[in-house]
Amino acid sequence: MKAIGIDLGGTNIKVAVVDKKKGILEQTSVPTNAELGRDHVLDRIAATVNSMTEIKGAIGIGFGLPGMVNLDQTTVYNPPNLPGWDAVNAADEITQRTNIPCRIENDANVAALGSLHFGKGKQFDSFVMLTLGTGVGGAIIHNKKLFKGTQGMAGELGHVIIDYHGPLSNSVTRGTIEAYVGQRFLSRFATDMISQHPNNVLYKRFHGNFDKLEPVDLTREAELGNDLAIEILMKTGQRLGYAIINYTHILDIRKYILSGGVSKAGSWITEPAKEIIKKQMMAPFQVDFELLVEDLGNDSALLGASGLAFDSFA
């Protein structure tokens, strides 16, 4: 069984033909050219889909993109970095251009579907996915299905508040988990910490150019024994732990899977998170608790988008 996966970002459009058992059979990437408008992007997506040589026999299209998506998985609202996309029935737009049925979904939900169908999530009936990228996305899988709430927009877990006096992020309130664990905001927090330690190698390397500081730099320094890098990642992991406690007490789901660039810090953030969870989460909720890092890599979005098509059309 084959399906088509689409991953739309502000920079690139990625398309793949995916076999449910064999994985990706064919894939390609083209520039989005988002500044040329909605119709240009939709035409470009359709043309890329129609150019795939393995397309014959595909049961449908799954389409992952940023922004909030309605319950029917047809319409996206105000996706970032895509000018002119206020409220777009992208599923119908793609079906009209390709004659293939299509469903769309928020990119964090697509990451969870990738894990469910092809990754660490295959072993679980229910789990929570946290995507630690530029911001923080979330998705809830319950009984092998995506939980979308009453209007389709459940799982905005990055906007959960853990300190209303805390730093700003893309949320309207201060102190959300995104303000501590999202890549952009973690780097800002790290800049503040590093600026107080002018003798540290991180200060010497990035002073005057902190915009180039990324979480991977902190991970590398932590692995070399840099105490400041270890402390920054530890504090990040602790805040992640507090957020997971909130999610668990509300949802009673005990399995968590991390993905995205910040998750590559691995045990430098997961171990502090687990320590906080062990100390602060109610004991009954700790039974069968697991915190894992997804390792599907750069193909996770395409695999997840195809998983959406398998769930919708198989």
C-alpha positions in Angstrom: 0.0 0.0 0.0 1.4 3.4 -1.0 0.6 7.0 -0.1 2.0 10.4 -0.8 3.4 12.6 1.9 3.9 16.4 1.7 5.9 18.5 4.1 5.3 22.2 3.5 7.7 24.7 5.1 8.4 28.3 4.6 11.6 27.4 2.7 11.1 24.1 1.0 8.3 21.7 -0.2 9.2 18.1 0.3 7.2 15.3 -1.3 7.6 11.5 -1.0 5.9 8.3 -2.1 5.8 6.0 0.9 5.1 2.3 1.1 3.4 1.3 4.4 5.9 -1.5 4.9 9.0 -0.5 3.0 9.0 3.2 3.9 10.0 6.0 1.4 10.2 4.8 -2.2 10.9 8.2 -3.8 11.3 11.7 -2.6 12.1 15.2 -3.8 12.4 18.8 -2.5 11.8 22.1 -4.3 11.9 25.7 -3.0 8.6 27.0 -1.6 8.8 30.5 -3.0 6.1 31.5 -0.5 6.5 35.2 -1.3 4.8 34.5 -4.7 1.5 33.7 -3.0 -0.9 30.9 -2.1 -1.9 29.8 -5.6 1.7 29.6 -6.7 2.6 27.4 -3.8 -0.4 25.1 -4.3 0.4 24.8 -8.0 4.0 24.0 -7.2 3.0 21.3 -4.7 0.6 19.7 -7.2 3.2 19.8 -10.0 5.7 18.1 -7.7 3.3 15.4 -6.7 2.3 14.8 -10.3 6.0 14.4 -11.3 6.7 11.5 -8.9 7.3 8.3 -10.9 6.1 6.0 -8.1 2.7 7.8 -7.8 0.6 5.0 -9.5 -1.5 3.2 -7.0 -1.2 5.7 -4.2 -4.4 5.7 -2.1 -4.2 9.4 -1.1 -2.2 12.4 0.0 -1.3 13.4 3.5 -0.1 17.0 3.8 1.7 18.5 6.8 2.1 22.2 7.3 2.4 24.8 10.0 -0.7 26.4 11.5 -4.0 25.3 13.1 -6.1 22.7 11.2 -9.8 22.1 11.6 -11.4 18.9 12.8 -12.1 17.6 9.3 -8.4 18.0 8.3 -9.2 20.1 5.3 -8.6 23.8 6.3 -5.6 25.5 7.8 -5.7 28.9 9.6 -3.0 31.6 9.4 0.0 29.3 8.9 3.3 31.2 9.7 5.7 32.1 7.0 3.0 31.6 4.3 1.7 35.0 3.3 -1.9 35.0 1.9 -2.9 31.8 3.7 -5.6 33.2 6.1 -8.1 30.3 6.0 -7.4 27.8 3.1 -9.1 24.5 2.3 -5.7 23.1 1.3 -7.1 19.6 1.0 -9.6 20.5 -1.7 -7.1 22.7 -3.4 -4.6 19.8 -3.8 -7.3 17.3 -4.7 -8.5 19.6 -7.5 -5.0 19.9 -8.9 -4.0 16.2 -8.6 -7.3 14.2 -8.7 -6.0 12.4 -5.5 -7.9 12.6 -2.2 -6.0 14.7 0.4 -6.1 15.4 4.1 -4.0 18.0 5.9 -2.6 18.3 9.4 -0.6 20.5 11.6 3.1 19.7 11.4 3.4 18.6 15.1 0.5 16.2 14.7 2.2 14.9 11.5 5.4 14.2 13.5 3.3 12.2 16.0 1.8 10.2 13.2 5.2 9.5 11.8 6.3 8.1 15.1 3.1 6.1 15.4 3.4 4.4 12.0 7.2 4.2 11.6 9.0 5.1 14.8 9.2 4.8 18.6 5.4 5.3 18.8 4.7 2.0 17.1 5.0 0.2 20.5 2.5 2.4 22.3 -1.3 2.7 22.1 -1.2 6.2 23.6 1.6 8.8 23.8 2.4 12.5 23.7 4.8 13.9 21.1 6.7 17.1 21.9 8.5 18.7 18.9 11.3 20.8 20.3 12.1 22.9 17.2 12.2 26.7 16.7 9.2 26.7 19.0 7.5 23.8 20.8 4.7 21.8 19.2 2.6 19.0 20.7 0.4 16.2 19.6 -1.6 13.6 21.5 -2.1 10.0 20.3 -4.8 8.1 22.2 -5.7 4.5 21.3 -3.6 4.7 18.1 -5.5 7.7 16.9 -4.7 11.5 16.8 -6.7 13.4 19.5 -7.8 16.7 18.0 -10.3 18.1 20.6 -13.7 19.6 19.7 -12.6 22.0 17.0 -9.4 20.2 15.8 -6.8 22.3 17.5 -5.9 20.2 20.6 -2.3 19.7 21.5 -0.8 23.2 21.5 1.4 22.0 24.4 4.1 24.6 23.8 1.8 27.3 25.1 1.2 25.8 28.5 2.3 28.3 31.2 4.8 27.2 33.8 5.8 30.6 35.1 3.6 33.6 34.4 6.5 35.9 35.3 8.8 34.2 32.9 10.2 35.2 29.5 8.2 36.0 26.4 8.0 33.7 23.3 5.5 33.4 20.4 2.7 32.9 23.0 0.6 35.8 24.1 1.5 35.1 27.8 4.9 35.0 29.5 6.6 31.9 30.8 5.2 29.2 28.5 7.2 26.0 28.0 8.1 27.3 24.5 9.9 30.2 26.1 12.3 27.8 27.8 12.6 24.8 25.4 12.0 26.1 21.9 15.3 26.5 20.0 15.0 30.3 19.5 14.1 31.0 23.1 16.6 28.5 24.6 19.3 30.3 22.7 18.2 33.6 24.1 18.2 32.2 27.7 21.6 30.7 27.0 22.9 34.1 25.8 21.8 35.7 29.1 23.5 33.0 31.1 26.7 33.0 29.0 26.9 36.8 29.2 27.4 36.5 33.0 30.5 34.2 32.5 33.0 36.1 30.3 35.8 33.6 31.0 33.8 30.7 29.6 34.7 29.4 26.2 31.1 29.9 25.0 31.4 33.6 25.8 34.7 33.8 24.0 33.3 32.0 20.9 30.0 33.8 20.6 30.5 37.2 22.2 29.3 39.9 19.8 27.6 37.3 17.6 25.2 35.4 19.9 22.7 35.0 17.0 24.8 32.1 15.8 24.5 30.2 19.1 22.4 27.1 18.7 21.4 24.2 21.1 23.9 21.9 19.3 26.7 24.2 20.5 25.6 23.7 24.1 25.4 19.9 23.6 28.9 19.8 22.2 30.3 21.8 25.1 28.4 19.7 27.6 30.0 16.6 26.2 33.4 18.3 26.7 32.6 18.9 30.3 31.7 22.6 30.1 29.8 23.2 33.4 28.0 26.2 32.1 26.6 24.4 29.1 25.6 21.5 31.4 23.8 23.9 33.7 21.9 25.6 30.8 20.7 22.2 29.5 19.9 21.0 33.0 17.6 24.0 33.6 16.0 23.4 30.2 15.4 19.8 31.1 13.9 20.7 34.5 11.4 23.0 32.9 10.5 20.3 30.4 10.0 18.0 33.3 7.5 20.4 34.9 5.6 20.7 31.7 5.4 17.0 31.3 4.0 16.7 34.9 1.2 19.1 33.9 0.4 17.1 30.7 0.4 13.8 32.6 -1.8 15.0 35.4 -4.3 16.2 32.9 -4.2 13.5 30.3 -3.1 10.4 32.2 -0.9 9.4 29.4 2.5 8.0 30.6 4.5 7.8 27.4 6.4 10.8 25.9 8.4 11.1 22.7 10.6 14.1 21.9 11.6 15.2 18.4 13.1 18.2 16.8 16.5 19.9 17.0 16.6 20.6 20.7 15.8 16.9 21.4 19.2 16.0 20.0 20.6 17.1 23.3 19.4 13.7 24.5 20.2 12.8 28.1 21.5 16.3 28.9 17.8 17.4 29.0 15.9 14.1 29.4 17.7 13.1 32.7 17.0 16.4 34.5 13.4 16.2 33.2 13.1 12.6 34.7 14.6 13.8 38.0 12.0 16.5 38.3 9.2 14.1 37.3 10.3 11.6 39.9 10.3 14.2 42.6 7.2 16.2 41.7 4.7 14.1 39.8 2.0 12.3 41.8 3.2 8.7 42.5 0.3 6.8 40.8 1.1 8.6 37.5 4.7 7.5 37.5 3.7 3.9 36.9 4.8 2.9 33.4 6.2 6.4 32.7 8.7 6.6 29.8 10.4 9.5 28.1 12.1 8.7 24.7 13.7 10.6 21.9 12.5 9.8 18.3 15.3 8.9 15.8 13.4 9.0 12.5 15.5 12.0 11.5 14.8 14.3 8.6 12.2 12.0 7.0 9.9 12.0 10.0 7.5 14.7 8.5 7.2 12.9 5.2 6.6 9.5 6.9 4.0 11.1 9.2 2.2 12.8 6.3 1.9 9.5 4.6 0.7 8.0 7.9 -2.1 10.6 7.8 -3.1 9.3 4.3 -3.0 5.7 5.4 -5.3 6.6 8.4 -7.7 8.6 6.2 -8.0 6.5 3.0 -6.9 2.9 3.7 
